[in-house]
Amino acid sequence: MPRKYFRKYLPDPDVVLAKRWAAPFRPWLGHPNLWHLNRRSVPGAVAIGLFAGLVPGPIQMLAALLIAIPCRKNIPVALIVTIYTNPFTIVPLYILAYEYGKFLLPGEHAPFNASLDMGWGHFIEALLALGKPLGVGLLALACTLAALGYVASSCAWRAWAVAAWRARARRRKARA
């Protein structure tokens, strides 16, 4: 990953920790891995963000924050990755989770019927009526996305590092 490119967009930890609202949280937010981009903290943060993105309700970022701190993974990356769930993607993701849950659970289940013209109240009622397949599917999909995200970001980080090493070797060879 191009750390120099992303570093200019990430908040400075000293500036964040100097805020008055952050004073009670300084002991937990002071670990370097929570703010630095490295090969251990970024893939874990991607996995946390992908997992927390499927937490029901509008608390995905809070869930990502609460998971990233004790796991010592990059907080900004974990928070940004949760944005993959938005009003445009949440319905297809929940349909996918329901189908995944139906696949994992044996038995007969009701079809997922969601239309774009239904209000939030009716949508939540429809979700609650789906029950077990949706709950199991959400958890399974969150774990699957987290594992795939971890592996993909680790491989991307490794590929970037190898490319940088090779480019550096070519520059050294050209100078010699």
C-alpha positions, -999 to +999 in steps of 0.1 A: +000+000+000+013+035-008+018+046+028+030+081+019-002+086-001-026+075+026-006+091+054-015+126+042-052+118+046-050+101+080-054+122+111-023+130+132-026+110+164-012+139+185-038+162+171-066+137+178-053+130+213-050+167+221-087+173+217-106+178+249-131+151+242-103+126+238-088+132+273-107+103+290-097+079+262-059+088+260-048+056+278-065+034+253-058+055+222-021+059+227-008+027+212+012+033+180-005+005+160-038+023+163-025+051+141+003+038+120+001+021+087+021-012+088+017-047+075+002-060+108-023-032+117-038-025+083-050-060+072-065-065+107-082-031+105-096-040+071-110-072+085-125-054+115-141-028+092-156-054+070-169-074+100-183-043+117-199-030+085-225-057+088-235-049+124-272-040+122-282-005+128-262+028+126-234+017+150-210+001+125-182+027+132-186+025+169-184-013+167-153-010+145-137+014+170-145-009+200-130-039+182-099-021+168-087-007+202-082-039+221-069-057+190-044-028+184-053-023+147-054+009+128-085+029+138-089+052+108-087+023+083-112+003+103-136+032+104-132+040+067-137+004+056-172+002+073-185+027+047-190-002+022-224-006+039-245+024+028-281+029+018-273+016-017-256-016-007-273-026+026-303-043+009-283-064-015-259-073+014-288-084+036-303-104+008-269-121+003-267-127+041-302-142+041-294-165+012-261-175+029-279-182+061-305-203+042-276-223+026-260-229+060-292-238+079-312-268+067-350-266+064-376-245+046-375-207+050-396-178+038-384-159+008-368-124+013-393-099+000-380-063+001-391-036-022-376-002-027-408+016-019-412+002+016-404+025+046-377+018+072-403+006+097-417-020+073-382-029+063-371-036+099-403-056+105-395-077+074-359-083+087-371-094+121-396-118+105-367-135+087-351-145+120-325-173+122-313-175+085-307-137+085-289-137+118-267-167+109-261-153+075-251-119+088-226-135+111-213-159+085-210-132+058-193-108+082-167-135+091-163-144+054-158-108+043-134-102+072-113-132+063-113-124+026-104-087+033-076-097+056-061-121+030-066-096+002-051-066+020-021-088+033-015-100-003-018-064-016+006-051+011+031-079+003+028-073-035+034-035-030+065-043-007+080-067-033+074-042-061+091-015-040+121-038-032+125-047-069+123-010-080+149-001-054+172-029-066+168-017-102+177+019-091+207+006-072+218-015-102+214+014-126+236+036-103+263+011-101 
